[in-house]
């Protein structure tokens, strides 16, 4: 009987930890911050990222985190007023 493969992590090709990626995406979605504001806040905390990395992670992981929040209905996933968990603002 063949062994089952466990599902591949969506974070497998990224050098940063999943916790940092989740923090960055949730910070951008939850608060009315620009990409460069998020970059500056993370730099103050010792995390060196480019604003384009924030945009890339938001585009890639935003829908994934929104689906997790919508499916679980937990209070830990707070949307930015829209109730969907994703932001539709343009950058």
C-alpha positions in Angstrom: 0.0 0.0 0.0 1.6 3.3 -1.0 2.2 6.0 1.6 0.0 9.1 1.5 1.8 12.3 0.8 1.0 15.1 3.1 -0.2 18.3 1.4 2.6 20.6 0.3 2.9 23.7 2.3 2.1 26.9 0.4 5.2 28.5 2.1 7.7 25.9 0.8 9.4 28.2 -1.7 9.8 31.2 0.7 12.8 31.8 2.9 10.8 33.6 5.6 8.8 31.8 8.2 5.1 31.3 7.8 4.5 33.4 11.0 6.3 36.4 9.4 4.4 36.0 6.2 1.1 35.9 8.1 2.0 38.9 10.2 2.9 41.0 7.1 -0.3 40.1 5.2 -2.6 40.5 8.2 -0.9 43.9 9.1 -1.5 45.1 5.5 -5.1 43.9 5.3 -6.2 44.8 8.9 -4.8 48.4 9.1 -5.1 51.2 6.6 -1.4 51.1 5.8 0.5 51.5 2.5 3.0 48.9 1.4 5.8 51.2 2.4 4.3 51.9 5.8 4.2 48.1 6.4 7.8 47.9 5.3 8.8 50.7 7.7 6.9 49.1 10.7 8.7 45.8 10.1 12.1 47.6 9.7 11.5 49.1 13.2 11.0 45.5 14.5 14.2 44.2 12.8 12.5 42.5 9.8 14.1 43.7 6.5 11.6 43.4 3.7 10.9 45.3 0.5 7.5 46.8 -0.1 7.3 44.6 -3.3 7.7 41.6 -1.1 4.7 42.7 1.0 2.7 43.1 -2.2 3.7 39.7 -3.5 2.8 38.0 -0.3 -0.5 39.9 -0.1 -1.4 38.8 -3.6 -0.3 35.2 -3.0 -1.5 34.5 0.6 -4.3 37.0 1.1 -7.0 34.8 -0.5 -5.6 31.8 1.4 -5.8 33.5 4.7 -9.2 34.9 3.9 -10.5 31.4 3.1 -9.1 30.2 6.5 -10.8 33.0 8.3 -14.1 32.5 6.5 -14.1 28.8 7.1 -13.2 28.9 10.8 -15.2 32.0 11.8 -12.6 32.6 14.5 -12.3 36.0 16.2 -8.5 35.9 15.5 -9.1 36.6 11.8 -10.4 40.1 11.8 -11.3 41.7 8.5 -10.8 45.4 7.7 -14.5 46.3 7.9 -15.6 44.5 4.7 -16.3 41.1 6.4 -14.5 39.2 3.6 -11.0 39.2 5.0 -9.5 40.5 1.8 -8.8 44.0 0.7 -9.7 45.4 -2.7 -7.7 48.5 -2.5 -5.3 49.3 -5.3 -1.7 50.0 -4.7 
